[in-house]
Amino acid sequence: MTRYDEFQTFRAELNEKILARGTLSTKRFFTLDEKVYEPGALARKDKELLGLVASLVLRCDDCVAYHIDLCVTHGCSDDEIFETLDIGLVVGGSIVIPHLRRAVAFLEECRGQA
């Protein structure tokens, strides 16, 4: 099983458990997280790119993977994703480099799934 498959399976299974047992506050947060990325003044893909920068700077590999997957799903080119990764690198500094490596590896897996 690839990292991509493991990520998708783990995320789906645990989100289901969380939403089944979570409080109203948890469910509201999950709903807000979903709603904020809907198209508005910014296109969905632009919002995913913004989420990718924030995730990289915060050094959350799961979040980076999630946003890369959705960037690919919503039509972001590799050029757009790499420019976005550059922003995350400049904002986050050299400590982001290991997460950048994993981001690129995950992007390659996502492209392989598409």
Phi, psi and omega in degrees: 000135181280166175301322179301310180296317179299316180299312182297316182294310181301312182299312181297313182297314183285325175299320178298315179296317180297314182290331178287326186250349186288165179281173176300323179297318178298313181296321178295319179297315178300319179294316178300316179301321179290316185292323185296338181268359177292151180301142177206232175297331174253143176290156181304315183295325178294321178294323177294322177296321176296317177298324179295316178300310181300317181295320179294316180295323179280354177060046177254100184299321177297318180293319178300313180299316180302311183287327175297315178303314181287329173300315178297313181302322184263018167088017177289137176280164175299323178299317178296317181294317181292324175295323177294317176298324176299318179298314178300321179294315180294317181290318185274337180084186188296338179296343180281341187306314178300324179287327175298317178300312180294327177297315180294319177298319180291322176302316179299320177294319178298316180296328177291334179279332186291000000 
